[in-house]
Amino acid sequence: MDKSRRTFLRVIFIGSGVLLAEKILTPLFSFFSDDSPAKANPKINSLNKTNFREFQITEDKKKLSIYDSSGEEILQIDKEV
């Protein structure tokens, strides 16, 4: 066999193994992390609130508002009823 072909096949095999291991292990690691959205408990009067790292999105029956980390409103979208 050609040495360059064997090296190429070895690299392809190792690379596919790493990708497969990443696909398998990533959900396991995210299962054990504390950043689960189920742990967040948004109890705000008739508001559906989602927190991101630098943005905060609030939604009520009439509008959807997006705020930055300082609390200033960036975008407001009115809902059609």
N, C-alpha and C positions, 0 to 999 in steps of 0.2 A: 504494500500500500504506500501511497505517497504521504510523506511526513506533513506537508502543509494541509492536506485533506484531513488527516487525523487530528491535527491541531484545531482546524476549523470545526470539525464535528464535536470535539471536546468542549470548545468554547460555547457552541450552541447548546449542548447538553447541560452544561453548568448554568448558563443563563436562563434556560427554561426551568431548571430546578429552583433557582432563586425566585423567579416570578411566581411559580406555583407555591412555594413556601410563603411568599408574601401574601398571596390571595387566601391562604389558609390561616395564617397567624394574625393578620390584621383584625378580623372580627373578634378573635379571642382577646386581643389586647384592648380593643375598644369596649369589650364587655366588662373588663375589670377597672376601667378608668372611672374617675369621679365626675366627668363632664357630661353625664347623662341628662338629656332634657326631661326625663321623667322625674328627676329629683327636684327640678325647679317647680315651685308652687305659686303660679300667678293667681292671686286672689284679689282682683281689682274689680270694682263695681262695674259690671257689664262691659268690661274691656278684655279683649284677647291680647295679651302682651307677650312679645317674644324678645329676648335679649341676645344680642350678638356682642362680640368683643368691643366694637367701636360704634355700633349702631343699635338703636332701640326702635322697634316697630310696635305701634299701638293701633288697634282696630276696634271700632265700635260700629253701630248700625249705619251711621251716615258717612264716615270717612276712614281713611287709612293714612296714618301719619308716620313719618320716619324722622328720627332725631339723631343727632351726633352725640359723641361722648360728653360734650359740655351741656347738653340738654336743649340746644337750639334746634328748632324745627327746620329740616332740610327740604322735605317734600310732603305735600298733602294731596291725596287723591280722593275725590268725592265719589261715592257710590251712587249709582242710579237705582232708584226704587220704583 
